[in-house]
Amino acid sequence: MKLTMQKLSTPLGLFALASLMMGAYSGLYDPSFNNYLAQVHHVSEVARGGLEFPRELPGFLVVFVFTALAFLPDTRIAMVSALLVGVSLWGQGYLAPDMTRVVIWMLVWSTGTHLFMALSPSIGLRLAEEGHEGRRLGQLGSLESLGSLLGMVVVYWGASRLHFSFGHIFALSGTCALLACICLFLIKPQPLKHTRRKLVYKKQYKVYYLLNILFGARKQIFLTFAPWVLITMFQCKVETFALLGFCGTVLSLVFRPWLGRAIDTWGERIIIAVESFLLIFICVAYGFAPQWFSASTALIVVMICYVADQLLFSVRIARSTYLNKIAIAKEDIAPTISMGLTLDHAVSMVVPFWGGLLWARFGFQWVFLAAAVIALLNLFATRLIKYETVEKTVGRPEAQ
């Protein structure tokens, strides 16, 4: 017991606990959000697409927020991000009677979650042994998946048996984020070795930027409209999304560690290419299953595609390990990940709006056909992945 507590009190142990709690918040919040918009605020598919602009705007601005907080160690910025997530979810649960205040709390939540997304890979890479970066990120990803699993169990049980309101679900979710904030606060910050964290845009990282742009476009179509298909076409409730999330998370407990080892063994180019190839079929099947199959079979096909896409989101760690291999200096990694997120969200803000118009004009099938085309472009982009040997100007620092 004493040895376990000693391990948990280390920077790695505390960051692992924070990852677990952030996964739990996500497991509670993610299956509920779209049903919340549909059941409480009755938004249309066009309005749902338009909401992605304010929802993703902080992701576009995260590189500037990150730079503004450059005087803080990374773990302190991560602590602030978890605090923003926790407070905003409590606000969304109990202080959002209209869409104006929903959007305000959404902006606060999005700022926190995107900051954490930018910092989590760089902190994980610092806590990894040389040559095992993919494995470490895979392990931390598995802890997030475990937390998500617990959150989804609570949502399913609470919604189906205890009749939880959306306020209850969001409050529990916010509490998990606040517990992550405490864990990050307990990590003793190391003195900053590099206080200048300016925006990093270098031509050596152009393929990394391109992969983020394509990922952002394809990802946001699925994140926005895949749940909306299940809600509007198949009348799925919160319990269904919790169950689908549960299945995807259980599978990811095995898939993420395997993916980390596969990246270390086969390299990012092969892994991202396979992901793109699979996504082409997933997007086409998701869009056209209702036309090709009976209603019951189409629902099964769509659910399988939904879970498969959920698993493939884990491949984002391949972009982080690829950047780690080509980085000219270690201090480039965190701000370059932030720049990648900014470019990702530059397209994420506008793509759903046009997707909503495409749905309204031609039908949802064409939205997913567009996503398949983007996945095809991503497949072609993997041919540009090369590993240039560069001298690392800075050694691997301790996690800050």
C-alpha positions as CSV (number, residue, x, y, z in Angstrom):
1,M,0.0,0.0,0.0
2,K,2.8,2.4,0.9
3,L,4.6,1.6,-2.3
4,T,1.5,2.2,-4.3
5,M,1.0,5.6,-2.7
6,Q,4.6,6.5,-3.4
7,K,4.1,5.7,-7.1
8,L,0.9,7.7,-7.2
9,S,2.6,10.7,-5.7
10,T,5.3,10.8,-8.5
11,P,4.7,13.2,-11.4
12,L,3.9,10.1,-13.6
13,G,1.4,8.7,-11.0
14,L,-0.4,12.1,-10.5
15,F,-0.6,12.7,-14.2
16,A,-1.9,9.2,-14.7
17,L,-4.7,9.9,-12.1
18,A,-5.4,13.2,-13.9
19,S,-5.7,11.4,-17.2
20,L,-8.1,8.9,-15.6
21,M,-10.3,11.7,-14.2
22,M,-10.3,13.6,-17.5
23,G,-11.4,10.4,-19.2
24,A,-14.2,10.0,-16.7
25,Y,-15.4,13.6,-17.3
26,S,-15.4,12.8,-21.1
27,G,-17.3,9.5,-20.5
28,L,-20.0,11.4,-18.7
29,Y,-20.3,14.4,-20.9
30,D,-19.7,13.2,-24.5
31,P,-22.6,10.7,-24.7
32,S,-25.0,13.3,-23.3
33,F,-24.2,16.5,-25.1
34,N,-26.0,15.9,-28.5
35,N,-29.1,14.6,-26.8
36,Y,-29.0,17.6,-24.5
37,L,-29.1,19.9,-27.5
38,A,-31.8,17.9,-29.2
39,Q,-34.1,17.3,-26.2
40,V,-33.6,20.5,-24.2
41,H,-32.9,23.1,-26.9
42,H,-34.4,21.4,-30.0
43,V,-31.7,22.6,-32.4
44,S,-31.9,21.7,-36.1
45,E,-29.1,20.0,-38.2
46,V,-28.1,23.4,-39.6
47,A,-28.0,25.0,-36.2
48,R,-26.1,22.0,-34.9
49,G,-23.5,22.5,-37.5
50,G,-23.4,26.2,-36.8
51,L,-22.8,25.6,-33.1
52,E,-19.4,24.0,-34.0
53,F,-18.0,27.5,-34.8
54,P,-18.2,28.7,-31.1
55,R,-17.5,25.2,-29.8
56,E,-14.3,24.9,-31.8
57,L,-13.2,28.6,-31.8
58,P,-11.1,28.1,-28.6
59,G,-9.3,25.2,-30.4
60,F,-8.3,27.7,-33.1
61,L,-7.1,30.2,-30.5
62,V,-5.4,27.6,-28.2
63,V,-2.0,28.4,-29.5
64,F,-2.4,32.1,-28.5
65,V,-3.8,31.1,-25.1
66,F,-0.9,28.7,-24.7
67,T,1.6,31.5,-25.5
68,A,-0.1,33.9,-23.1
69,L,0.4,31.3,-20.3
70,A,4.0,30.6,-21.3
71,F,5.3,31.9,-17.9
72,L,3.7,28.8,-16.2
73,P,5.1,25.3,-16.2
74,D,3.1,22.9,-18.5
75,T,1.5,21.1,-15.6
76,R,0.2,24.4,-14.2
77,I,-1.4,25.3,-17.5
78,A,-2.9,21.8,-17.6
79,M,-4.3,22.4,-14.1
80,V,-5.9,25.7,-15.3
81,S,-7.4,23.8,-18.2
82,A,-9.0,21.2,-16.0
83,L,-10.4,23.9,-13.7
84,L,-12.0,25.7,-16.7
85,V,-13.6,22.4,-17.8
86,G,-14.9,21.6,-14.3
87,V,-16.4,25.1,-13.7
88,S,-18.0,25.3,-17.1
89,L,-19.7,21.9,-16.9
90,W,-21.3,22.9,-13.6
91,G,-22.4,26.1,-15.3
92,Q,-23.8,24.3,-18.3
93,G,-25.7,21.9,-16.0
94,Y,-27.4,24.5,-13.8
95,L,-26.9,28.0,-15.3
96,A,-27.8,27.6,-19.0
97,P,-31.5,28.2,-19.4
98,D,-31.1,29.5,-23.0
99,M,-28.8,29.0,-26.0
100,T,-26.9,32.2,-25.3
101,R,-25.6,30.9,-22.0
102,V,-25.1,27.5,-23.4
103,V,-22.7,29.0,-25.9
104,I,-20.9,31.1,-23.2
105,W,-20.3,28.0,-21.0
106,M,-19.4,26.0,-24.1
107,L,-16.6,28.6,-24.9
108,V,-15.2,28.2,-21.4
109,W,-15.4,24.4,-21.6
110,S,-13.8,24.3,-25.0
111,T,-10.9,26.6,-23.9
112,G,-10.1,24.2,-21.1
113,T,-10.4,21.0,-23.0
114,H,-8.4,22.2,-26.0
115,L,-5.6,23.4,-23.7
116,F,-5.5,20.0,-22.1
117,M,-5.5,18.3,-25.5
118,A,-2.5,20.4,-26.5
119,L,-0.5,19.8,-23.3
120,S,-1.3,16.1,-22.6
121,P,0.8,14.6,-25.4
122,S,3.9,16.8,-24.6
123,I,3.7,16.0,-20.9
124,G,3.3,12.3,-21.8
125,L,6.3,12.4,-24.1
126,R,8.5,13.9,-21.3
127,L,7.5,11.0,-19.0
128,A,8.5,8.4,-21.6
129,E,11.7,6.5,-22.0
130,E,13.7,7.0,-25.2
131,G,12.3,4.8,-27.9
132,H,9.1,4.0,-26.1
133,E,7.1,7.2,-26.6
134,G,4.3,5.5,-28.4
135,R,3.9,2.9,-25.6
136,R,3.8,5.6,-22.9
137,L,1.1,7.6,-24.8
138,G,-0.8,4.4,-25.4
139,Q,-0.7,3.6,-21.7
140,L,-1.9,7.1,-20.7
141,G,-4.6,6.8,-23.4
142,S,-5.7,3.5,-21.9
143,L,-6.2,5.2,-18.5
144,E,-8.3,7.9,-20.2
145,S,-10.3,5.1,-21.8
146,L,-10.8,3.4,-18.4
147,G,-12.0,6.7,-17.0
148,S,-14.4,7.1,-19.9
149,L,-15.6,3.6,-19.4
150,L,-16.5,4.3,-15.7
151,G,-18.2,7.6,-16.8
152,M,-20.3,5.8,-19.4
153,V,-21.4,3.1,-17.0
154,V,-22.6,5.9,-14.7
155,V,-24.5,7.6,-17.5
156,Y,-26.1,4.4,-18.7
157,W,-27.2,3.4,-15.2
158,G,-28.2,6.9,-14.2
159,A,-30.2,7.6,-17.3
160,S,-32.0,4.3,-17.7
161,R,-32.6,3.4,-14.0
162,L,-32.2,6.5,-11.8
163,H,-33.6,9.1,-14.3
164,F,-30.6,11.5,-14.1
165,S,-31.2,14.9,-15.5
166,F,-28.7,16.5,-17.8
167,G,-27.8,18.8,-14.8
168,H,-26.9,15.7,-12.7
169,I,-24.7,14.3,-15.5
170,F,-22.9,17.6,-16.2
171,A,-22.3,18.2,-12.5
172,L,-20.7,14.7,-12.1
173,S,-18.6,15.3,-15.2
174,G,-17.4,18.7,-13.9
175,T,-16.5,17.1,-10.5
176,C,-14.2,14.6,-12.3
177,A,-12.5,17.5,-14.1
178,L,-12.0,19.3,-10.8
179,L,-10.4,16.2,-9.3
180,A,-8.0,16.1,-12.2
181,C,-7.3,19.8,-11.4
182,I,-6.3,18.8,-7.9
183,C,-4.0,16.0,-9.1
184,L,-2.2,18.4,-11.5
185,F,-1.9,20.9,-8.7
186,L,-0.1,18.3,-6.6
187,I,2.6,17.8,-9.2
188,K,5.5,19.8,-8.0
189,P,6.5,22.1,-10.9
190,Q,10.1,22.1,-12.0
191,P,11.9,25.3,-12.7
192,L,11.3,26.3,-16.3
193,K,14.4,25.6,-18.5
194,H,12.9,27.3,-21.5
195,T,10.7,30.3,-20.7
196,R,10.2,31.4,-24.3
197,R,7.3,29.5,-25.8
198,K,6.6,31.4,-29.0
199,L,4.4,30.2,-31.8
200,V,6.1,27.5,-33.8
201,Y,5.5,27.3,-37.5
202,K,8.4,25.8,-39.4
203,K,8.6,24.4,-42.8
204,Q,10.2,21.2,-41.4
205,Y,6.8,20.4,-39.8
206,K,4.6,21.1,-42.9
207,V,3.5,17.5,-43.2
208,Y,2.5,17.4,-39.5
209,Y,0.4,20.6,-40.1
210,L,-1.2,19.0,-43.2
211,L,-2.1,15.9,-41.3
212,N,-3.8,18.0,-38.6
213,I,-5.8,20.0,-41.1
214,L,-7.1,16.9,-42.9
215,F,-7.8,15.2,-39.5
216,G,-9.7,18.3,-38.3
217,A,-11.9,18.4,-41.4
218,R,-12.8,14.7,-41.4
219,K,-13.0,14.4,-37.6
220,Q,-15.4,17.3,-37.1
221,I,-17.8,15.9,-39.7
222,F,-18.1,12.6,-37.7
223,L,-18.1,14.3,-34.3
224,T,-20.9,16.6,-35.3
225,F,-23.1,14.5,-37.5
226,A,-22.6,10.9,-36.6
227,P,-24.5,11.3,-33.3
228,W,-27.1,13.4,-35.1
229,V,-27.9,10.6,-37.5
230,L,-28.5,8.2,-34.6
231,I,-30.7,10.8,-32.8
232,T,-32.7,12.0,-35.8
233,M,-32.9,9.0,-38.0
234,F,-33.0,6.2,-35.4
235,Q,-34.3,8.1,-32.3
236,C,-31.4,7.0,-30.1
237,K,-31.4,8.2,-26.5
238,V,-28.6,9.0,-24.0
239,E,-28.5,5.4,-22.9
240,T,-27.7,4.2,-26.4
241,F,-24.7,6.6,-26.7
242,A,-23.5,5.5,-23.3
243,L,-23.7,1.9,-24.4
244,L,-21.9,2.6,-27.7
245,G,-19.3,4.5,-25.8
246,F,-18.9,1.7,-23.3
247,C,-18.3,-0.8,-26.2
248,G,-15.8,1.5,-27.8
249,T,-14.0,2.2,-24.6
250,V,-13.7,-1.5,-23.6
251,L,-12.2,-2.2,-27.0
252,S,-9.8,0.7,-26.7
253,L,-8.4,-0.6,-23.4
254,V,-6.8,-3.3,-25.6
255,F,-6.5,-1.3,-28.8
256,R,-4.6,1.8,-27.5
257,P,-1.7,-0.1,-25.9
258,W,-1.5,-2.3,-29.0
259,L,-1.6,0.8,-31.2
260,G,1.3,2.4,-29.2
261,R,3.4,-0.7,-29.7
262,A,2.4,-0.8,-33.4
263,I,3.6,2.8,-33.9
264,D,6.9,2.0,-32.3
265,T,7.3,-1.1,-34.5
266,W,5.9,-0.1,-37.9
267,G,6.1,3.6,-37.8
268,E,3.6,6.4,-38.2
269,R,3.3,6.3,-42.0
270,I,1.9,2.8,-42.1
271,I,-0.5,3.3,-39.1
272,I,-1.9,6.6,-40.5
273,A,-2.3,5.1,-44.0
274,V,-4.2,2.1,-42.6
275,E,-6.4,4.4,-40.5
276,S,-7.2,6.5,-43.7
277,F,-8.0,3.4,-45.7
278,L,-10.4,2.1,-43.0
279,L,-12.1,5.5,-42.6
280,I,-13.0,5.6,-46.3
281,F,-15.2,2.5,-45.9
282,I,-16.5,3.6,-42.5
283,C,-17.7,7.0,-43.8
284,V,-19.4,5.5,-46.9
285,A,-21.1,2.8,-44.9
286,Y,-22.3,5.3,-42.3
287,G,-23.8,7.5,-44.9
288,F,-25.4,4.9,-47.1
289,A,-26.3,2.0,-44.8
290,P,-30.0,3.2,-44.5
291,Q,-30.3,2.9,-48.3
292,W,-28.5,-0.4,-48.7
293,F,-30.1,-2.3,-45.8
294,S,-33.3,-2.8,-43.8
295,A,-33.8,-0.4,-40.9
296,S,-32.7,-2.9,-38.3
297,T,-29.6,-4.0,-40.2
298,A,-28.7,-0.4,-41.1
299,L,-28.8,0.5,-37.4
300,I,-26.4,-2.3,-36.6
301,V,-24.1,-1.2,-39.4
302,V,-24.1,2.4,-38.3
303,M,-23.5,1.5,-34.7
304,I,-20.5,-0.7,-35.7
305,C,-19.1,2.2,-37.8
306,Y,-19.6,4.6,-34.9
307,V,-17.6,2.4,-32.5
308,A,-14.9,1.7,-35.2
309,D,-14.5,5.5,-35.7
310,Q,-14.3,5.9,-32.0
311,L,-11.3,3.5,-31.9
312,L,-9.5,5.1,-34.8
313,F,-9.5,8.5,-33.0
314,S,-6.7,7.0,-30.9
315,V,-4.4,7.2,-34.0
316,R,-3.9,10.9,-33.2
317,I,-1.1,9.8,-31.0
318,A,0.8,8.7,-34.2
319,R,0.9,12.4,-35.2
320,S,2.5,13.3,-31.8
321,T,5.1,10.6,-32.0
322,Y,5.9,11.6,-35.6
323,L,6.4,15.2,-34.5
324,N,8.6,13.9,-31.7
325,K,10.8,12.1,-34.3
326,I,11.2,15.1,-36.6
327,A,11.4,17.9,-34.0
328,I,14.5,20.0,-34.4
329,A,14.4,20.8,-30.7
330,K,12.4,19.3,-27.8
331,E,11.0,22.7,-26.8
332,D,9.3,22.9,-30.2
333,I,7.0,20.0,-29.4
334,A,4.3,21.5,-27.2
335,P,3.9,24.8,-29.2
336,T,3.9,22.8,-32.4
337,I,1.2,20.5,-31.1
338,S,-0.7,23.7,-30.2
339,M,-0.2,25.1,-33.7
340,G,-1.4,21.8,-35.1
341,L,-4.5,22.1,-33.0
342,T,-5.0,25.6,-34.2
343,L,-4.9,24.5,-37.9
344,D,-7.1,21.5,-37.1
345,H,-9.7,23.8,-35.6
346,A,-9.4,26.5,-38.3
347,V,-11.2,23.9,-40.5
348,S,-13.2,22.4,-37.7
349,M,-15.0,25.7,-37.1
350,V,-16.3,26.0,-40.7
351,V,-16.7,22.5,-42.0
352,P,-19.7,21.5,-39.8
353,F,-21.7,24.6,-40.9
354,W,-21.3,23.6,-44.6
355,G,-22.0,20.0,-43.6
356,G,-25.3,21.2,-42.0
357,L,-26.3,23.0,-45.2
358,L,-25.3,20.0,-47.3
359,W,-27.5,17.8,-45.1
360,A,-30.4,20.1,-45.4
361,R,-30.1,20.4,-49.2
362,F,-29.1,16.9,-50.3
363,G,-29.4,14.6,-47.3
364,F,-27.0,13.3,-44.6
365,Q,-25.5,10.7,-47.0
366,W,-23.5,13.4,-48.9
367,V,-22.0,14.7,-45.7
368,F,-20.4,11.4,-45.0
369,L,-19.4,11.0,-48.6
370,A,-17.5,14.3,-48.2
371,A,-15.8,12.8,-45.1
372,A,-14.7,9.8,-47.2
373,V,-13.1,12.1,-49.7
374,I,-11.2,13.8,-47.0
375,A,-10.0,10.4,-45.6
376,L,-8.8,9.6,-49.2
377,L,-6.8,12.8,-49.2
378,N,-5.3,11.9,-45.9
379,L,-4.2,8.5,-47.4
380,F,-2.4,10.4,-50.2
381,A,-0.8,12.7,-47.6
382,T,0.8,9.8,-45.8
383,R,3.2,9.4,-48.8
384,L,4.7,12.7,-47.7
385,I,5.7,11.3,-44.2
386,K,9.5,11.1,-44.0
387,Y,11.9,10.9,-41.1
388,E,14.7,13.4,-41.5
389,T,17.6,12.9,-39.2
390,V,18.1,16.2,-37.2
391,E,20.3,17.0,-34.2
392,K,18.2,17.5,-31.1
393,T,19.4,20.7,-29.7
394,V,17.9,20.1,-26.2
395,G,17.8,17.0,-24.1
396,R,14.7,15.4,-22.7
397,P,13.7,17.5,-19.7
398,E,11.6,16.4,-16.8
399,A,7.8,16.9,-16.9
400,Q,7.0,20.4,-15.8
